[in-house]
Amino acid sequence: MRGSQEPRIKVEPQRTSTDGTDAAVLMAEYGYQLDEWQELVLDCWLGRDEAGRYNVTSAGLSLPRQNGKNVCLEAREFFGLVIRGEKILHTAHQVVTAKKSFRRLERMFTDRRHPEIQRMVRYIRYTNGEEAIELENGGSIEFSARSRQRARGFAGISLVVYDEAQELTDDQVDAIMPTLSASATGSRQIIYTGTPPYPGCPGNVFRRRRKICTEDPGDHDAWHEWSVTAEGIDQLKIDDTGLWYMANPALGINLTEAFTAQEMRTLTADGFARERLGWWSPVLTEATDMAIPEAIWDACKSNQI
């Protein structure tokens, strides 16, 4: 038995063709064999319209941890670099997360078994916090932890990846978005990947993107989500293995029931539902979807009665 390869929520624009199959073949040759669900997501991200243009501008991927979302990103980035010569910005909330993503992709370009890929490399920068790969075909990818100051150093980007998107704030998006204005390829794409926000999570962008995509998606919006649904934690049977398989496409492949059961015994019910079942708590979502931003509201405080 294995986890569901189809997401519970799937929002995709119509496409006439896709480069997803080519990206999956390239990834299998130089990196990893993709699972069925990962190919499904790639087909959407790299879908083309009748004019041959990529028709997904904004894509969201929400699923529990350790299921392989980073492999989806690597496949998309590797194809964009090698085949399309894209300029890519990969951002994460934490430096260590950005560094791990860099190291995984860097290994694909330095593998001695594939000299044809090695020859494509112009240089690799290993400077802490400024990791980057640039290819002879003009493609490049830079890895960065998010900050307003750091974002201003990028230009001509055609693909922005927001890893750990549940932490993403409006200020960070405001700083990064102008990097897409002068896309080298003429196409622009933003990919948000993450897990449901936790209590006190500072980010609101991922939550807002989910609401838009599930309630009123645009012609170029995409969203894939593996999750369970319930109005409250008391309505979730977190020990139901059927829910485990519904929310975790890698269960039975790279994840096991035994370890999932251990997680259930270790985490709080809310934590397990969020981190392993992909549960978006309606109470948490509504409580943090404020009409007036919290910072502005706090600035209005007064001691006067």
ZIDAVEN-V815713 format. One record per residue. N is the residue number from 1. D_FIRST is the distance of its C-alpha to the first C-alpha in whole Angstrom. Layout:
N/D_FIRST
N/D_FIRST
This chain:
1/0
2/4
3/7
4/9
5/12
6/14
7/17
8/18
9/21
10/22
11/26
12/27
13/31
14/31
15/31
16/33
17/31
18/29
19/30
20/26
21/25
22/28
23/27
24/23
25/25
26/28
27/25
28/23
29/27
30/28
31/25
32/21
33/19
34/18
35/14
36/14
37/15
38/18
39/19
40/19
41/21
42/24
43/24
44/26
45/28
46/29
47/30
48/34
49/36
50/38
51/41
52/38
53/38
54/35
55/34
56/32
57/35
58/33
59/29
60/27
61/23
62/22
63/19
64/18
65/19
66/18
67/15
68/18
69/20
70/23
71/22
72/22
73/26
74/26
75/26
76/28
77/31
78/31
79/31
80/34
81/36
82/35
83/36
84/37
85/39
86/38
87/40
88/37
89/37
90/34
91/35
92/33
93/34
94/35
95/36
96/34
97/31
98/33
99/34
100/30
101/30
102/33
103/32
104/29
105/30
106/34
107/32
108/31
109/35
110/36
111/34
112/36
113/34
114/35
115/38
116/38
117/37
118/39
119/42
120/41
121/41
122/44
123/44
124/41
125/43
126/41
127/44
128/42
129/41
130/42
131/40
132/40
133/39
134/42
135/41
136/44
137/43
138/44
139/40
140/40
141/37
142/39
143/37
144/38
145/38
146/39
147/43
148/45
149/47
150/45
151/44
152/47
153/47
154/45
155/46
156/45
157/41
158/39
159/36
160/35
161/32
162/32
163/29
164/29
165/30
166/30
167/33
168/35
169/38
170/41
171/43
172/41
173/40
174/44
175/45
176/42
177/42
178/46
179/44
180/42
181/46
182/47
183/44
184/44
185/42
186/43
187/40
188/38
189/35
190/34
191/30
192/29
193/26
194/25
195/24
196/26
197/29
198/30
199/33
200/36
201/34
202/37
203/36
204/36
205/35
206/31
207/32
208/34
209/32
210/29
211/32
212/34
213/31
214/29
215/33
216/35
217/33
218/36
219/36
220/34
221/32
222/28
223/26
224/22
225/20
226/17
227/18
228/19
229/22
230/24
231/28
232/28
233/26
234/27
235/25
236/22
237/20
238/19
239/17
240/15
241/11
242/11
243/13
244/11
245/9
246/11
247/14
248/12
249/11
250/11
251/8
252/6
253/9
254/12
255/11
256/10
257/10
258/14
259/15
260/14
261/16
262/19
263/19
264/20
265/22
266/24
267/24
268/26
269/25
270/26
271/25
272/21
273/21
274/23
275/21
276/18
277/17
278/20
279/22
280/25
281/28
282/30
283/33
284/33
285/32
286/36
287/37
288/37
289/38
290/42
291/44
292/47
293/45
294/45
295/48
296/50
297/50
298/51
299/54
300/55
301/56
302/59
303/61
304/63
305/63
